[in-house]
């Protein structure tokens, strides 16, 4: 028998698409379509599956480098180009992509996402990241990746410039009067004339204001600066949490910061990653899981763990616990500091061996891993959702396309039966799916001004 959710809204779901699957060795599995990674047909199939499952959005990560091409699925198509193509074969599915603020210009990003929002009829979302590694800097002719805190300062200014460019056309600026020959109201299309510490632009943008006002703004950092950035600009935050308690603490922390920027409760949706291995029985699910784990070479596990911790572990016994006397990896990291801390916590709390930790990272990169039946998975998702640990989940199928099909075919119906997830789309835009308001011109500047008044 179905139940009714005890939240004021239903769960939100993203289909997080990554290579031929999120499991490091998923591309080697017989069920993967790794051959389709650099074509369009695989992604058309995945988009159709996600839309059939009534997902809020489909999400593509992006990396600005390629490594370990000999033994791991590496390289990816440009996500905005890919999503533009997928917009023509979908009707309701939100289309979101990662684009780095560190290695782009605000005008280019504003133009591309405004274009995607128009092409898709208001379904675009931008996952704002600052990138991670020096190798990315080298690819863009820079000697070193900017320091962690500085990157977020730059990102704030970047997003301010982008939103001002989207605002450079008022909503009713287009006139399109053939008889009078008047295309637009010039008084409602204004230069931005922005000069900041890192970015400047004249404007206006050469694309009118997007259908959603702004494409949905998504943020993926969980560090202190990342939380502050999300509280100011984010409308969705992707995060990695290993326990309900940690997720509840994170949920409360981020939501407590919204008022500092004049934002209302509920204006930010928190969606942790969840990588499920599903079977008709627990035994079947665990069999699938162990099949995947056996495909990860120990050398790959040690290499990735050493890289994240910035410390060479190749000389240590692989079956021994992670040493406690290694230099502070969080302080040493100039990349994903919150993720490195998560790995350290996982290692010491669960007494994982070096090999176990390395393989765990390569299984779901620090996101919650689940192995079990559809009903058991739904129980966990419902418990987190109704316990205010999240507003939904970013689903990370270990092997594609089959594991996304399995989730849609077996888990979505249970969520729907319990009243936790939609049975049909009620809106057309990504903002409508997520229950987010369409921002007015100058939206974020107005919120900061309101917050300043409240403080006084």
Beta strands, then each sheet from edge to edge (+ up, - down):
strand 1: 12-17
strand 2: 57-60
strand 3: 94-100
strand 4: 124-129
strand 5: 174-177
strand 6: 182-184
strand 7: 194-195
strand 8: 200-201
strand 9: 216-219
strand 10: 236-239
strand 11: 269-278
strand 12: 368-372
strand 13: 392-395
sheet 1: 12+ 11+ 10+ 9+ 4+ 3+ 2+ 1+ 13+
sheet 2: 5+ 6-
sheet 3: 7+ 8-
end
